[in-house]
Amino acid sequence: MHAIATPEKQPALLATARILLIMLVAADLAFIVLHVIYVETSLLRGRPFSLEADNGIPEAYQYVKQFWVALCMVGLFRRTREITYIGVGVVFTFLLMDDAFQIHEHFGKWLAAQYTLPVAFGLRPDDIGELLFAAAIGGVTLLLIGIGYWRGGPDARIVTRDISILILLLAGLGVGVDVIHVISYFKAPLLAQFLLILEDGGEMIVVSITAAYVFNVLIHEGRAPVDLWAIIRDFASQRLLRRV
């Protein structure tokens, strides 16, 4: 295992990760703006700037970030030998493959045809199939990360917990918001467009946060210099005390 970063170096390392986060999120916001221009004007017609375009520029950028997360997980496992990082790396490798090859769409169609899934709550059979597939993948994800958390050391547990929060947020956008988007697509087009930006743009920002977070852990030699859960908990406690 490599030497732990000294306390003197930690502010510089945190600043490096912070700069990476700002750069990644700035690019996300730029792609969101380009999507709005693409949809609302004719300035970018014929060019793949839509957030929902398969193999479009925003999607390719998302692939790169997911690859970076998986790569950082490999680096963290090599430095710490914590099995949890293998589980997280597998999760983000699957997310990359799923986005690139539309695995959940294909499985959704297969499940709909194989089991004659119904139309329900404004969702098509293919949509129901995709939800069932997402539930199965979610179960496997919980198992992989849960085993790693159970066997991990103190720092690995903090990192696993924080990444789990980000994965849950990603799932909420990719599954929860997506379901509402599908239901509203024909009934409320303006709302559907907002939900599309919230879903795809939100996913891009969450993956950027994840990439910067795991990079920060990697350059700190596997330590957890930032505890997202503690930050969220303290923020929620302060807001609650203000209301009392």
C-alpha positions in Angstrom: 0.0 0.0 0.0 1.3 3.5 -0.8 2.1 6.1 1.8 -0.8 8.0 3.2 -1.0 11.7 2.1 0.4 13.9 4.8 -1.9 16.5 6.5 0.1 19.3 4.8 -0.7 17.9 1.3 -4.4 17.3 2.0 -5.7 20.9 1.3 -3.9 20.8 -2.0 -5.4 17.4 -2.9 -8.9 18.5 -1.9 -8.5 21.7 -4.0 -7.5 19.5 -7.0 -10.6 17.3 -6.6 -12.7 20.5 -6.2 -11.4 21.9 -9.4 -12.1 18.6 -11.2 -15.7 18.7 -9.9 -16.2 22.3 -11.0 -14.9 21.4 -14.5 -17.1 18.3 -14.9 -20.3 20.0 -13.7 -19.5 23.1 -15.9 -19.4 20.8 -18.9 -22.7 19.1 -17.7 -24.4 22.5 -17.5 -23.1 23.5 -20.9 -24.6 20.3 -22.5 -27.9 21.1 -20.8 -27.9 24.6 -22.3 -27.0 23.1 -25.7 -29.9 20.7 -25.4 -32.3 23.5 -24.8 -30.9 25.4 -27.8 -31.2 22.3 -29.9 -34.8 21.7 -28.9 -36.1 25.3 -28.9 -34.2 26.8 -31.9 -32.9 25.8 -35.3 -29.3 26.7 -34.5 -28.0 23.2 -33.8 -30.3 21.2 -36.1 -28.8 18.0 -37.5 -26.3 17.7 -34.7 -26.5 15.2 -31.8 -26.7 17.7 -28.9 -29.9 16.3 -27.4 -29.6 14.8 -24.0 -31.7 11.8 -25.0 -30.0 11.2 -28.4 -28.5 7.7 -28.5 -24.7 8.0 -29.0 -25.0 11.8 -28.9 -22.3 14.1 -27.7 -23.7 14.4 -24.1 -24.1 10.6 -23.9 -20.5 10.1 -25.0 -19.3 12.5 -22.3 -21.3 10.5 -19.8 -19.6 7.3 -21.0 -16.2 8.8 -20.3 -17.1 9.8 -16.7 -18.5 6.3 -16.0 -15.3 4.8 -17.3 -13.3 7.1 -15.1 -15.3 6.0 -12.0 -14.7 2.3 -12.8 -11.0 3.0 -13.4 -10.7 4.8 -10.1 -12.3 1.8 -8.4 -9.7 -0.5 -9.9 -7.0 1.9 -8.7 -8.5 2.0 -5.2 -8.7 -1.8 -5.0 -5.1 -2.1 -6.0 -4.1 0.3 -3.3 -6.3 -0.9 -0.5 -7.4 -4.5 -1.4 -10.9 -3.5 -0.2 -13.4 -5.8 -2.0 -16.1 -3.2 -1.9 -14.4 -1.2 -4.7 -14.6 -4.2 -7.0 -18.4 -4.2 -6.4 -18.7 -0.5 -7.1 -16.5 -0.9 -10.2 -18.7 -3.6 -11.5 -21.8 -1.5 -11.0 -20.4 1.5 -13.0 -19.0 -0.8 -15.7 -22.5 -2.2 -16.1 -24.0 1.3 -16.2 -21.6 2.1 -18.9 -22.4 -1.0 -20.9 -26.2 -0.5 -20.3 -26.1 3.1 -21.6 -23.9 2.2 -24.6 -25.8 -0.9 -25.7 -29.3 -0.1 -24.3 -29.4 -3.4 -22.4 -32.3 -2.4 -20.2 -34.4 -1.4 -23.3 -33.7 -4.8 -25.0 -34.5 -6.8 -21.8 -37.6 -4.7 -21.2 -38.9 -5.6 -24.7 -38.0 -9.2 -24.2 -39.8 -9.4 -20.8 -42.8 -7.7 -22.3 -43.1 -10.2 -25.1 -42.1 -13.3 -23.1 -44.6 -12.7 -20.3 -47.2 -10.6 -22.0 -46.9 -7.8 -19.6 -49.9 -5.4 -19.3 -50.4 -1.7 -19.8 -50.7 -0.1 -16.4 -50.6 3.4 -14.9 -49.9 4.9 -18.3 -46.9 2.7 -18.9 -46.4 0.4 -21.9 -45.5 -3.3 -21.5 -41.9 -2.4 -22.5 -41.8 0.1 -19.7 -43.0 -2.4 -17.2 -40.3 -4.8 -18.4 -37.7 -2.2 -18.0 -38.8 -1.5 -14.4 -38.7 -5.2 -13.6 -35.2 -5.4 -15.1 -34.1 -2.3 -13.1 -35.5 -3.9 -9.9 -33.4 -7.1 -10.5 -30.2 -5.0 -11.2 -30.9 -2.9 -8.1 -31.0 -6.1 -6.0 -27.7 -7.3 -7.4 -26.2 -3.9 -6.8 -27.3 -3.9 -3.2 -25.9 -7.4 -2.7 -22.5 -6.5 -4.2 -22.1 -3.2 -2.3 -23.6 -4.7 0.9 -21.0 -7.5 1.0 -18.2 -5.0 0.4 -19.5 -2.7 3.1 -19.8 -5.6 5.6 -16.2 -6.7 5.0 -14.7 -3.3 4.6 -12.5 -1.2 6.9 -13.6 2.2 8.4 -12.6 4.3 5.4 -14.0 1.8 2.9 -17.3 1.9 4.7 -17.5 5.7 4.6 -16.7 5.6 0.8 -19.2 2.8 0.1 -21.9 4.5 2.1 -21.4 7.8 0.2 -21.2 6.2 -3.2 -24.4 4.2 -2.3 -26.2 7.6 -1.7 -25.1 8.8 -5.1 -26.2 5.5 -6.8 -29.6 5.8 -5.1 -29.9 9.4 -6.4 -28.9 8.1 -9.8 -31.5 5.4 -9.6 -34.2 7.9 -8.5 -33.5 10.0 -11.5 -33.0 7.2 -14.0 -36.0 5.1 -12.8 -38.3 7.3 -10.8 -38.2 10.5 -12.9 -38.1 8.4 -16.1 -41.4 6.7 -15.2 -43.1 10.1 -14.6 -41.5 11.4 -17.9 -42.9 8.4 -19.8 -46.4 8.9 -18.4 -46.4 12.6 -19.1 -44.9 12.4 -22.6 -48.2 12.6 -24.5 -50.3 14.2 -21.8 -48.1 17.1 -20.8 -45.3 17.7 -23.4 -43.9 20.8 -21.6 -43.7 18.9 -18.3 -42.1 16.0 -20.1 -39.4 18.2 -21.5 -38.6 19.5 -18.1 -38.5 16.0 -16.7 -36.2 15.0 -19.5 -33.7 17.7 -18.5 -34.1 16.8 -14.8 -33.5 13.1 -15.5 -30.7 13.2 -18.1 -29.1 16.4 -16.9 -29.4 15.3 -13.3 -27.8 11.9 -14.1 -24.9 13.7 -15.7 -24.3 15.9 -12.6 -24.6 13.0 -10.2 -22.0 11.0 -12.2 -19.7 14.0 -12.3 -20.0 14.3 -8.5 -19.2 10.6 -8.2 -16.2 10.8 -10.5 -14.8 13.8 -8.5 -15.5 12.0 -5.2 -13.8 8.7 -6.1 -10.9 10.6 -7.7 -10.5 12.5 -4.4 -10.4 9.2 -2.5 -7.9 7.8 -4.9 -5.4 10.7 -4.6 -5.8 10.4 -0.8 -4.6 6.7 -1.0 -8.0 5.2 -0.1 -8.8 7.5 2.8 -12.2 9.2 3.0 -11.4 13.0 3.3 -15.0 13.9 2.7 -18.0 12.2 4.4 -21.1 13.0 2.3 -23.5 11.3 4.6 -22.2 13.3 7.6 -22.5 16.6 5.6 -26.1 15.7 4.5 -27.0 14.7 8.1 -25.6 17.8 9.7 -27.3 20.0 7.1 -30.6 18.3 7.6 -30.2 18.6 11.4 -29.4 22.4 11.2 -32.5 23.0 8.9 -34.7 21.0 11.4 -33.4 23.0 14.4 -34.1 26.3 12.6 -37.8 25.3 12.1 -38.2 24.3 15.7 
